[in-house]
Amino acid sequence: MYYLSIMIASLSGVLYHVSQKSIHPKANPMISMMITFSVALVGTFIWYIIDGSSSTWITDVKNTNWASFSLGMSLVGLEFGILLAYRSGWQISNFNLFYTFLLAALLLPIGLLIFRETLSLKTVIGMGITIGGIALMKI
């Protein structure tokens, strides 16, 4: 499951960015996002039925918390921000590198302070190499 999960996320990420970059420039962003989230709602509903939860739908809903609602709101911002990035001229080949590095830098203190994660020397070296790579891309 460990490697399967990263493969699913990576392949879905490729489809995601190709799809985002391919949204028609004249398409209203909110209509596009409504279609996107409608497809996601139907897909997750079908997946829920196929998965065959051992509890009732009501019980499963009651087992959620604020994070499910916060995640929904963050997805709206994420979708809109990435759509605007591509419409403003970011290249698909380097946008994700900048975005992912910035995201990692913002999540680092959250992981350390809130989730009590640890920072290894390998992580620090990796971040340094990444900063160097991004600097080279901008030269």
N, C-alpha and C positions, 0 to 999 in steps of 0.2 A: 504494500500500500504506500510505503514511503516514496518510492520512485514513481509509481503510477500517478500519485497525486501531483507531483511536479510536472510530469509529462502532460497530464490533462490540463493543468493550469497554463503551461507554456504553449501548447497547441491552441488552446482557447484564446490565449493572449495574442497570438499571431492573427487569428481570425478576427479578433476584436479590433486590433489596430488597422488591419487592411479594410475592415468594414467602416470604421470611423473615418479613415482617410478617403473612402469612396462615397461618402454621403454627398448627395448632389449639393453644389454650392448654393442653389436657390431654395433648397428645402428649409422650411421653418424648423429651427432647432428643437422647439418644444414639441411639434408634431412628430418629428423624427424620434425624439426621446419617448413619447407616448407609445409609438409603435414598438420601439425597442423593449420597453418595460412590459407591454402587453404580451409580446412573444415570450419574454422571460417568465411572466406570471403563468401563462399556459404551460410552458415547458416544465416549470417546477411543480405545478399541480399534477401533471402527468407523471413526473418522476416520483412524487409523493405516493400516488396510487400504486405505481409499479413496485416501489420499495416495500410496500406492505407493512406499515407501522403496526406494532402490536397493541398500541393504545388508540383511543378515539381521537378524532380531529380536534375536538374541544380540549381534551387533555393536552395534546401536543401544542395547541395555541397557548394554553395556560402556562406551559413550561418555558415560554419565551420571556424575555425581559426587555428593558430599555434598549439594549444593544441592537435588537432587530430593527427597531424604529430608527435609531441613529444610523445604522448601516444603510437603510433605505434613503435617508436624507443625504448621506455622504455619496451614495451612488449617483444621485441627481447632480451634485456638484462635480463629481469626477467625470461623468459623461459630458456635461456642459463644458467643463474646463478643457478636456481633451479635444472636443469638437472645435472649440474656439482656437485652440493651439494649432490644429491642422489648417483651419480656415485662415489663420493669420500668417501661414507660411512655414511652420515648422516642418522639417523633413521627417518622414516616417523612420528613416534610418538612424537618426540621432536624437529625436525627441525623447524616446523612451529611456535612453541613457541618462540624459539630464534629469528627467522626471524621477526615475528610479533612484538616482543618487541623492537628489534633494529629499525624496521621501525617506530614504534610509537615514539621512542626517537628522531629519525631524523626528523619526521614530526612535533613534538611539537613546536620547535622554528619557523618553517615555518608557522604553524597555528597561532601562537601568533603574529609574526612580519608582515607577508605578508597578511594574511586573517583576522587579527584583532579578532581572537577568544579569548575566555577567559579561564583561567585555574582555575578549582574549587578545593577545598580542597579534595573532593571525588576523583578526578582524581589523585592528588598527592598521596593520600593514596593508591589508586589502583595500581599506578606504584610502590610504595614501596613494596606492597604485591607481585607483579609480580617479582620484583628483588629478593625478598626472595625466591620465588618458584623456580626461575631459579638457584639460588645459591644452593638450596637443591638438585636439579637434578644433579648438577655437583659434589656433595660430594660423 
